[in-house]
Amino acid sequence: MARIKPVSHEDRLTLVEHLDELRTRIIVSAAVFVVAFSLCAWQNHLILDLLNSPLPAGKKPLTLGVTEPFVTTLTVSAYAALLLSLPVFLYQAYAFVLPAFKPTERRVALPILTLIPVLFEAGVVFGYFVVLTPAVKFLTNFNNSQFEIQIRARDYYGFVSLTLISLGILFQVPMGILAVTRLGIMTPRQLRQSRRYSYLGIAVLAALLPTLDPVTMLLEMVPLLILYELSIVLASVLGRPRPKPVPGAPSPEQSG
């Protein structure tokens, strides 16, 4: 395996060297995932306790097959390992594409790429501590006098994983807005003027999440609305597209 070494914007690598670097970074990411998975599988009882805590008192997920406890435990461990490994994956991706950015572009790209894993993890933490418990409580108590409610492990952990991952993705709203303003598709002023439509879109996104009750939907909407407003401020600072060069005028690099 080739050693990963810094590559500057001025360096010119061959296709083989690029592929060799990509292979090395993939191997590093895979090794980190294996270590994280081993750790999560070793401490699977702690992870399962955390995921089971939103359930009503005395309730445990139900398994219906001989192999289901084993397969479900491995699946949950893999999801947890993916969350732990995500910052490393994103760093390796960033380090691979970094040489393509000019020095002026790196100053904009670095905070954006740093915020992506931070916002994703923030969405997961928010989903677990704020959204998951009221969602499970509402859904497991809804019309409970008419049903014998049994919670199957595979369905429950799938619901939890989908909810947390969805919130992690939705917390990328600032990055999406910063991208469209940086590309010149929209301006911060246009974003402010279209607030009502954006709020409607956020409400639709919250309604599409696995948690269907109105209380949980409101809990999901509040941080998304706050993130939308903060992203407008962020776009005003970092999202201005670079001015198009005037024919015959020197470029910023030449003028500097």
Number of C-alpha atoms within 10 A of each C-alpha: 10 10 9 14 7 10 15 13 11 9 10 11 10 9 9 9 12 13 12 16 18 17 14 17 23 15 13 17 20 15 13 19 21 16 13 20 23 15 14 22 20 12 12 18 13 12 16 14 11 11 18 19 14 18 19 13 8 6 12 15 15 15 15 10 8 8 9 14 16 10 12 17 19 16 16 22 24 19 17 19 21 17 17 17 20 18 18 17 20 16 15 18 16 15 15 17 11 19 17 15 14 13 13 10 12 14 12 14 17 12 11 16 15 14 15 20 22 15 21 23 22 16 24 22 15 19 21 19 11 14 23 21 18 18 22 20 13 16 13 16 12 13 11 10 8 7 10 8 12 11 16 13 19 19 14 17 21 14 15 19 18 15 21 23 18 20 26 23 16 22 25 22 20 23 19 14 22 25 19 17 22 19 14 14 11 17 21 21 10 12 19 13 11 11 14 11 11 15 15 11 12 20 18 13 16 24 18 12 17 15 23 14 15 13 13 21 21 15 17 25 18 14 15 24 17 10 18 24 16 14 22 22 15 16 23 16 11 18 24 18 16 10 7 7 10 8 7 6 9 11 12 9 7 7 7 6
